[in-house]
Structures are given as C-alpha cells and as structure tokens.
Amino acid sequence: MSDSEEILLELNPAMFRNNPVGFILSALLIPAVVGLVIIGVWWIKTKAATLTISNKRAIQRTGLISKQTTEVLHRDVRNIEIRQSVFQRLFGVGSIGIASAGQAGIEIQFTGVRDPDGVKALIDHYRDL
C-alpha cells in the first residue's frame, strides 16, 4: 500500500440547503440592497471554510485573512457525530463532528455538509475499526 496522501473529498458548507429560510429571506431583501450584502457576506464565509477528507486525515480550514486549521488522523478518530434538523434531512445536509482519542471534545465541527452519512462512511473506510 502506498504511503502517499490522496485527497478524496473537499467541500464547503452548503448555503441554500443548510438554511433555506434564511436564504429566501435574504433574497427577498435584495431590492433593498441589504439582502445582497447578507448573501455576499454569507457566501464569503462559506468559501472561507473547507473540510478536506484524505485517505489519512480530516482537515478543517477556516478563515479568510487569519486562518485556523484543525486536523485529525483517521487512525485516531474515536467518534463521529452527525446532527441533522428536520429541514436539513429534507435537503440532504447536516453537521458532522469528529473527535480523536487524544482530546476530550469534538475537534472538527463542520456545518452544512452535503451527505454527512456519506462523509462518515468515507472516514470509516480509512479508520481502524
């Protein structure tokens, strides 16, 4: 087996699917320019957050000017938590939390994940169960 790391998935939070009511309300405010500002700031925030899953680790990067990176090796994952509201289940998104054996709490918390069960299955495939 190769020791090289391969990126399997890279995603940003979903805007509309994660918060459809907020998106529609913001869109309705576009004629007043306020909605355009809200959607613009929201879009920038979603592009400034990335969850990357490789064959070896999960990496969360946040921030536009100042950056924060958190990573958890798949072999160290002890818990993967998925949360979905009723609307998130309807739209196929949710939140995923990843905890490692070395820390007390959730280290990676990412919201607006499309197909969170699929992301969990991908991580589970590469961790030692």
C-alpha positions as CSV (number, residue, x, y, z in Angstrom):
1,M,0.0,0.0,0.0
2,S,1.3,3.5,-0.9
3,D,2.3,5.9,1.8
4,S,1.2,9.0,-0.2
5,E,-1.8,11.0,0.8
6,E,-4.6,11.3,-1.6
7,I,-7.4,13.9,-1.4
8,L,-10.8,12.1,-1.6
9,L,-13.2,14.9,-0.9
10,E,-13.1,18.7,-0.4
11,L,-16.2,20.7,0.4
12,N,-17.5,24.0,1.6
13,P,-20.7,24.5,3.6
14,A,-23.9,24.5,1.6
15,M,-25.7,27.8,1.6
16,F,-29.3,27.2,0.5
17,R,-29.6,23.6,1.6
18,N,-28.3,24.4,5.1
19,N,-30.5,27.3,5.7
20,P,-33.3,27.7,3.1
21,V,-35.4,30.1,5.1
22,G,-32.5,32.5,5.7
23,F,-31.5,32.3,2.0
24,I,-35.0,33.1,0.8
25,L,-35.4,35.9,3.3
26,S,-32.1,37.4,2.2
27,A,-33.1,37.0,-1.5
28,L,-36.3,38.9,-0.8
29,L,-34.3,41.7,0.7
30,I,-32.1,42.1,-2.4
31,P,-34.1,45.1,-3.8
32,A,-33.3,46.9,-0.6
33,V,-29.6,46.1,-1.1
34,V,-29.5,44.6,2.5
35,G,-30.2,41.1,1.1
36,L,-27.3,41.4,-1.3
37,V,-24.9,42.4,1.5
38,I,-26.2,39.5,3.6
39,I,-25.8,36.9,0.8
40,G,-22.4,38.3,-0.1
41,V,-21.1,38.0,3.4
42,W,-22.6,34.6,3.8
43,W,-21.1,33.4,0.5
44,I,-17.6,34.7,1.6
45,K,-18.0,32.8,4.9
46,T,-18.9,29.6,3.2
47,K,-15.9,29.9,0.8
48,A,-13.6,30.6,3.8
49,A,-14.5,27.2,5.4
50,T,-13.3,24.0,3.9
51,L,-13.5,20.4,5.0
52,T,-10.9,18.1,3.3
53,I,-11.0,14.3,3.6
54,S,-7.9,12.4,2.5
55,N,-7.1,8.8,2.8
56,K,-5.2,9.6,6.0
57,R,-6.9,12.5,7.8
58,A,-9.7,15.0,8.0
59,I,-8.7,18.7,7.8
60,Q,-10.9,21.7,8.7
61,R,-9.7,25.1,7.5
62,T,-11.5,28.3,8.4
63,G,-10.8,32.0,7.9
64,L,-10.1,34.4,5.1
65,I,-7.5,36.7,6.5
66,S,-6.4,34.8,9.6
67,K,-6.6,31.1,9.2
68,Q,-7.2,28.2,11.5
69,T,-6.5,24.6,10.7
70,T,-7.6,21.5,12.6
71,E,-6.8,18.0,11.5
72,V,-7.5,14.5,12.9
73,L,-5.8,11.4,11.6
74,H,-8.3,8.7,10.7
75,R,-6.5,6.2,12.8
76,D,-7.0,8.4,15.9
77,V,-10.8,9.0,15.3
78,R,-12.8,7.7,18.2
79,N,-16.2,9.3,17.5
80,I,-18.0,10.8,14.5
81,E,-21.2,12.7,15.4
82,I,-23.8,13.7,12.8
83,R,-26.6,16.1,13.5
84,Q,-29.5,17.0,11.2
85,S,-32.6,19.0,11.8
86,V,-35.8,18.1,10.0
87,F,-35.2,20.7,7.2
88,Q,-31.6,19.6,6.9
89,R,-32.7,15.9,6.5
90,L,-35.1,17.0,3.7
91,F,-32.3,18.9,1.9
92,G,-29.7,16.2,2.5
93,V,-27.3,18.2,4.6
94,G,-26.2,18.2,8.2
95,S,-23.4,18.8,10.7
96,I,-20.5,16.5,11.3
97,G,-18.3,16.4,14.4
98,I,-15.1,14.4,14.6
99,A,-13.3,13.6,17.9
100,S,-10.0,11.9,18.3
101,A,-8.7,9.7,21.1
102,G,-6.2,12.4,22.1
103,Q,-8.8,15.1,23.0
104,A,-11.8,15.4,25.3
105,G,-14.3,17.0,22.9
106,I,-15.1,17.4,19.3
107,E,-12.1,18.7,17.4
108,I,-13.7,19.2,14.0
109,Q,-17.2,20.6,13.8
110,F,-18.4,21.4,10.3
111,T,-22.0,22.5,9.4
112,G,-23.7,22.5,6.0
113,V,-22.2,19.2,4.9
114,R,-23.9,17.6,1.9
115,D,-24.5,13.9,2.6
116,P,-23.0,13.7,6.1
117,D,-23.6,10.0,6.3
118,G,-21.5,9.5,3.1
119,V,-18.7,11.6,4.6
120,K,-18.8,9.4,7.8
121,A,-18.7,6.3,5.7
122,L,-15.7,7.6,3.8
123,I,-13.8,8.3,7.0
124,D,-14.9,4.9,8.5
125,H,-13.5,3.2,5.4
126,Y,-10.0,4.5,6.2
127,R,-10.0,4.3,10.0
128,D,-9.2,1.2,12.1
129,L,-12.5,-0.2,13.4
